[in-house]
Amino acid sequence: MRKAVAVATAATAFAGSLVGFGTQAIAAPAPTGPVASQASAEAAKCVVVVRWYTKRFSRYVEVKNSCARKACFSVTVAARRDPQFSIGPNRQQSFQYGGIAWTKGTDIKNKSC
């Protein structure tokens, strides 16, 4: 009996939280941030991958920063914490992001510095 009451109470609480979540999501206005979207678009244009390669016992990514300011980025590696780097303005540079035992990086994410 206690088990049935506990399950019913948990189901009611869960259903109530879903209903409350849905109404909050609908009632909340969508963020219209042209400044935020513009900043992220500029960051996305700055750092691009030139090539991925392995040298001896390390994995490297070569990137190019085409902006006139310092840019920060992280390398996306599956099942690992993404290593973060920064590159100076108008430069092309290689970064070691892991050892040979690491899985290969798949992409880069532009970050704010």
N, C-alpha and C positions, 0 to 999 in steps of 0.2 A: 504494500500500500504506500509506504513512504517513497519507494522508488518511483512509482507512478506519479505521485504528487510532485516529486522533484523534477521529473522529466517534463511534466505539463507546465510547471512554473518556468523552467528554463526555455521551453519552446515559446511561451507567451512573452518572456522578456526579449528573446531573440527576434520575434516577429515585431514587437514594439520598437526595437532599435532599428530594424530595417525600414519601417514606416517613417520613423522620425528622420532617418538618414535621407530617404528619398525626398521628403518634403523640404528639407534644408537644401539639398542639392538643386532642386527646382527653384526655390525661392531666392537663392543667392544669385546676385547679378554676376554675369560673366566679366572677368577682368579685361578691360580694354586698355592695355598698356602699350601704346605705340612706342614709348621710350624703352620699355623693357624688351619688346620684341625687336626693336631696332638695334639695341645693344647686343642681343644674342645673335642677330643676323650678322652684325659686324664681326663678332667673335668667330662665327662659323666660317667666314670668308678668310680670316687671317691665316690660320694654321692648316696646311694640307699635307698629306702623306706623299712623299716622293717615292720611297721604296721600303720594303721590309727585307731584312737579311740576317743571316747567322754567320758569325765570325768566331772561329775557334770554339769556345765553350759558352758563348753568350748570344743572346738575341738582341737585335738592334732595330730601331725604326729611324728613318731619315725623314725629317720634316722641313717644311719651308714656311717661314713667316713673311707674308707679303705686306704686312701693315707697318706703319711708322711708329709703332708702340710695342712695348713688351707684351707678349701673349703667354698664357698658361694653358696647359692641356693635360689630359691623362690618357694613358693607353689602356684600352679595354682588353683584359685578359680573363678568359673563362676560369671560374672557380678560384680566383685569386683576388687580392685587394689591388685595385688599379693604381699603378705608380703614377705620380704627378710630376710634371716638369714645367719649366718656363724657358722661353727662347726670346732673345733680343730682337729689336726691330730690324726688318729687312735682312734676315739671315736664313741660311740653310745649314742644318746641323743634325748629327746623328746622336741618338740617345740609347743607352743600354737599359732595357726594361726587364731583363730576367736572364736566368741561366738556361742552358740547353735542355734541362729537364722540365722547364716551364712549357705550358702550351703556348702556341703562337698567338700574338696579339691580333685582334680582328679589326679594330677601328680606333680612332682617337675621339675624345670628347673635349671640346673647348670649354674652359673654365674661366671664371673671373679671377684676376690676380689679387 
